Amino acid sequence: MRNIYGAGLLEIRFAFYRYAFDYTLSLSEKLNEITVILKQLKTEKTLN
């Protein structure tokens, strides 16, 4: 019984870490997209 409980906690912890990792990854991807868009806007302003 004790082992099952410990394994369940481990699984929950790994799922949480995976979720947090995916979240930070998508967050950084969004930030990269935003910076690219801002750079494009800057270059368009300098051209005009």
N, C-alpha and C positions, 0 to 999 in steps of 0.2 A: 504494500500500500504506500509506504513511504517513497519507494523508488518511482512509482507511477507519478506521484505528486511532484517529485523533483524533476522528472522528465517533462512533465507538463509545463512547469515553470520555465525550464530551459527553452522549450518550443515557443512559449509566449515571448520570452526575451528575444529570441532570434527573429521572430516575426516582427517585433517592434523595431529592432535594429534595421532589418531589411526595409521596413516602411520608412523609417527616418532617413536611410541612405537614399532611397528612391526619391523622397521628397526634396532633400537637399540637392540631388542631382538635377531634378526638373527645375528647381529654383535657379540654379546656376545657369542652366540652359536658357531660361527665360531672361536672365540678366544679360547673357551674351547676345541674345536676339535684340534686346533693347539697346545695348551699346552699339551694335551694328547699325540699327535704324538711326540712332543719333548721329553716328559718323556719316551716314549717307545724307542726312539732312544738312549737316555742316558743310559737306562738299558741295551740295546743291546751292546753298546760300553763297558760298565763295565763287561759284561759277556765275551766278546771276549778279 
